């Protein structure tokens, strides 16, 4: 494990006042922007504290190092995103509806947190275990819903984890192509084509697919 990471695994202090909680969150919000713009290795604690208008000494009341705030930021983004998805998917009337809602919510989340892609991808160089954990947590929720849908006969009985990672890959790269790179909403036709691919596959109908 890199030296700058191994030295940072100390207990994180928890703010006990409303003001302290707000200061800690302001540091996290600022870190999201700074890490997204400058990258983990070029960013500094000074960059974060100056932009957040927080004294550098105050930073250490909440985080012991740059790595610790980076790791907490990824964990918070993952936790908040999964909570939002779960809340919205609970409104679905079917498992297919749940997939549509989940994709839509992911794209909305990326638009509100455009630095998310950059930060998560940086994690593979900062701490591979943190990077892996981010995706494993997302996959766990996917697998649970897929297995339930398969058990009730709404989806084909496929390997749920394989399907989960395929769906995650689709949402990630569609979000990257339109939301992250272009700063746009995912076009309606793109979204509907993705849903068609998920629920109907690539193969044409039998009559169209036959070679005379």
N, C-alpha and C positions, 0 to 999 in steps of 0.2 A: 504494500500500500504506500502511495507517495507520502513523503515526510510531512508536507503541509496539511495532509488530511489526518494522519495518525495522531498528530499533536492536538487535535481539536475536539476529541470526543469527551468533553466535560459536560456536567449537568447544566442545562439551560435554565436561567433564572426566570421565574414567572412573575409578571407584574401583579401586585395585589390591590392596586387602586384603579379606578376608571381612567384616570389620567395616564397611569402607567400602561394600561392596555392600549390606549389610543396611540401613545408614543411608539410602542412596539409595533403596532399595525402600520403606522406611518413609515417606520423603517422598512418593514416588509414590502409595502407598496412601492416605496422608492427603490428598493433593491431589485424588484421586478423590472423596473424601467432601466436601471443602470446596468444590470447584468444582460438584459436584452439588447441594449445599445452598444455596450463596450465589450461584453464577453467576460466570463468569470476571471480569467487570468489577467486581463488588463484593468479590470475594475478594482477599486480599493475601498476600504472602510471610510476613508476621507471623502471619496466621491459620494458615498451613500449618505453620510451624516451631513455634509454640506448641502446637498440637494434637499434633504429632509428637514433642514434647518434644526438639527439636533446636535448638541455638543458631542464631540468624539468620546469623551469619558462616559456620557450617558449611554452610548451604544453598548458598552460592556456591562451595563446593568441588565441587559436583555439577551445578549449574544456574546459568546466568548471569542468568536473569530469570524472571518469572512466566510469560511466554509460552513459554519454553523447556521448563519442566516441564509445561505444559499440552499442548504439541505432543508431547512424549515420552510423556505419559500416553496420548494417543489412539493413537499409533503402537504402544505396548506392548499396549494393549487389543486393537487390531486384530491384531497379530502373535500374541498368545496365543490369541485366539479362533479365528483361522484354523488355528493348529496343533492346537488341540483338536478342531475339526471334522474336519480331515484325518485325525487319528488314529482317531476314532470311525467315520467314513465308510468307512475302510479295512476295517472288519469287515462291511460290507454284502455281501449275496449277490446283489443285483441293483441296477440303477440306481434303480428305484422305492424299494427299501429304503433306498438312500443318501439319497434326498430326505426320507424319513420321519425317518431318523436325524439328518440335518442340521437339520431344523426343531426336533426335540426338543432337540438340543444347544443351539440358539440360545436357546430358551426357558429352559433351565437356566442358560445363561450370563447372560441378562438378570436372572434372579432373584438370582444371586450378585453381579451388578454393576448394581444398579438405577439407579445414577447415569449409566450408559453413555448412555442416551437423551439425558438432559439435556446431558451434556458434548459429545456429538457434534453435537447440534443447535446448541449455542452456537458451535461451530467455524465455522459459516457466517458469523457476524458477526465472529469473531476473525481468521480466515484462510480465505478461500474455497478456496484451493488445498489446504489441509490437509483441509478438509471433503470436497472432491471426491476426493482421494486415498484417503481412508478407504473410500469406497464403490467406487471403481474397483478397489481391491485385492480386496475381497470379490467383486466381479463377475467378476474374472479367474478365480478358482477355480471359480465357478459355470459360466462359459462353457466351460472346459476339460472338465468332467465332462459337461455337456450335449452338447457336440460329439461326445464319445466315445460317449455313449449313442445319439445320432442316427446316427452312423456304423455302429453295430452293429444298427440297426433297432429298438431298444427304444422310442425316442421318435420322434415325427413330425419330419421334416426342416424345422424352423422356424428363424427367425433366432435363433441361440443367445443373443446379447447381449440381445435383446428379452425372451426368456423369462427370462433371468437376473434382469433388473431387475424383471420382474413377480413372480417368486418372492421376491426380496428385499423387495419392497413388501408382499407378503402376510405374510411372517414378521415384518417390522418392526411393522406395524400390529396384528396379532393379539397380538404381544408387548406392545405399548403398551396395548392395551385391557384385557388381563387381568393380565399380570404387573406392568407399570409402574403403571398407574392403580389397580388393585385389590389388588396385592400377592399375587395368587393364582397357582396353577398354571393353565395353559390347560386348560379343561374337555375331557374326552375326546371329547365329541360335537363340540365346536368343532374339535378337531384332526382328527377323522375327516372332518368335512364339508370342511375345507380340503383334505385329501388327495383326497377325491372330486372336488372342483372342479378340482384340478390334473390328475388323471389321467383324468377323464371329462368335464369341461367343464360348462357350464350347461345345454345343450340337453337337453330331455327325450327319451325314446326316440321313435322314429318313430311308433309307434302312439299314444302319448300326445300327441305334438306336432301331429298332423294336425287340422285344423279341418274338421268334417263340413259 
